[in-house]
Amino acid sequence: VFKVGQNCDLTWNRLGVIATRILQPDLNTIYIMSDQIQRDPGKLLFIRWKAPAFPDTYHNIGILGNEDMRYWSMSFVTRVVFFGLYTLSDFQTVIDKNGYVNLVMSFGVPRPSQVTTENGFNWVDVSQLPLVPLYLIYRNNQVSQGFPYSAKNIAEGQIVPPEVMGEYYPCGKYVNPLYFDSCCYNGSDEHD
């Protein structure tokens, strides 16, 4: 579906220290923020990235030490004080059999029949959120020193190049709903 270095419609920037302190005062968290989401009622926004390994603390399973980070999430926010409208947390996210998150957002388009949790998709109907300028914040909390695929070495306020995060970069593309009729699980049970 999306390859590292391929053009993505979304651009991500590393948040600065003041914004980070507003969101999390301990500075052990890396935040990247998308450019403004374009609410096109005839398109879907499809974001795909490899899911970092995280401990299952939600179900009281301890930290084993081999995780990529303690926690990650994708939040829908306004630009004004980063008011959160919706968050998809790591433990709530459907991760496909290849270890990827496939997040599909609608701005009014009905859900395509292929976009199911059984096929490894997460669905959010953004048309149900307030009609305010909408952005995404991808949060990486307490990134392991051995995990090189985060924006931790990007200067604050700078654009995060896809190559820095590799497969873990949340690449977003605006697609026609018919895209899912041919893109995914088309007999080979793999994304192409």
N, C-alpha and C positions, 0 to 999 in steps of 0.2 A: 504494500500500500504506500508507505512513505519510507524513503531511504535517507540515511544521514547525508546531509549536504544538499538534498533536494529542496527546492523552494517551498517554503511554508507561507501561508497567508498571514499567520500571526507572528508578530515580533515580540520578543520578551526582553525586559530590562531588569537589571539587578537593582533592588530597592536600596536606598541610602540608609545611613545609620539612624537618622531621625525617624523615618518611616518605620524602620525595623523596631526601634524602641517603642513606637506607638503600638505595634502589633505584638511584640514579645520583648520584654525588657532585658533578657539575659544575653542577647547577641549570639547565642549558639544556634540560631536558626537562619537559614538562607531563604530569602524571598525573591522570586522573580515575578514581574507583573507584565501582563500582555498589553498590547495597544488596545484601543477601544474596540469592543465587539460590534460588528456590523449586523444589525437586526434586519436581515432580508427575509421577508415572509415566504419567499419562494425557495430558499436554500436551507441547508443544514450545515452546521459547523461540526466537522469531524476532527477530533484531536486524538492522536495516538502517540504513546510513549511506552518504553519498557518500564515496568514497575520496579522500583528499588525494593530490596528485601527489608522487611520491618518485623519487629517482634509482635507476637499476638498478645499484647498486654490487655486488650479489651476482654479477652476470655481468660484472664488471669494466668497466662502462660508466661513465664519469666523471660528475661533477656538472655540470649544464649551467647552473644558476643560475635556472631557471624553475620549480623544484619548490616545492611548498607547505611541505615539511619534509624533513629528511634521512631520517627513518625513522618508521614507526608500527607498532604491534602491539596485539593484544588478548590478554591473558593471563588464565588461570584460576588464581586464587590462594586460599590460606587467609588468614585475618585475622592469624594468628600469624606475625610477621616476613615477611609477604607471600610465604610459601613458594609457589613456582611449580609448578603441576601440569601445565600445558599452555600453549603460546603459539602463536598464529597470527600470523606475521610478514607484513609488507606483501608481500614477494616471493613468499610461499607462497599468498597469498589469491587466490581466484577473484573477479575484478571483472566485473560484468555489462556488457553492451554500452552501457549508459547511465551507466557510471562508478560504480555502487553496489556495496557489499559486502552480501551477503545471507547472514547466518550463522544456521544453524538448529542448535539444540542439543536433543538427546534425553536423556530421563531414563529410558529403557527402551522407548520407542515405536519400532517399526520405521520405517525411512526411507521417507517417502512417495515414490511413483514420480516425481513432478514435481521433487523436490529432488535435482537432479543438477548436476554441474559444467557440463554442456552448457547447462543453463538458467540458469547464473550463480549457483549456490548453493554455499556451504561447509557441510559437515556435521561435527558433533562429537558423538560419543556420550558424554555426560557420565556415563552409568551405569558406564562403565569406569574413572572416576576414584574415588579414595578417598571414602568417605561421611563427609566433613567439611564444615563450613559453607563454602560456595563463593561467591566474589566474582569480579568481572571488573575488570581494570585496563586502561584504554585509554591507551597511551603515545604522545605526540607529541614526537619528538626534534628539536631545533634547528628550531623553527618559523620560517619566513621572516617578516620584518618586514612584508611585503606581504600576508600571509595572515591575514585577520581572524577566521576561523572556528575558533578554539581557545578553551580556557578560561584562557588566559594572563592575562586581566584580571579573573578571578574571584578573590576573596579566598580564601586557603587555608582549607580546612575547610568552605567554603560549597557549597550546592547549585548545580549548573550548570544554568541554565534552557535549554531547547531552543532558544530564540530566539537565544541567544548564538552557538551553533555552526551554526545553520541546518540545511541538509541534511547537514552533516557530523556532526551529533549522532547517536550510536548509540542509536536508539530501539528498545527491546525490548518485545515483547508476547508473552504466553503465549497460545498458540493450540491449538485442537483439530487433530489431524493432518489431518482432512478439509478444513481451511482451504486447503491447497495444491491440492486438487482443483479449486477454482474461482478462486483468487486470481491465478494466475500463468501466463503464457504460454498463455492460453486462446484460441488462434486469432489473436489480434492480435500475439502475440509481445512483449507488454509487461506489466509489473506494473500492476495497476489500483489 
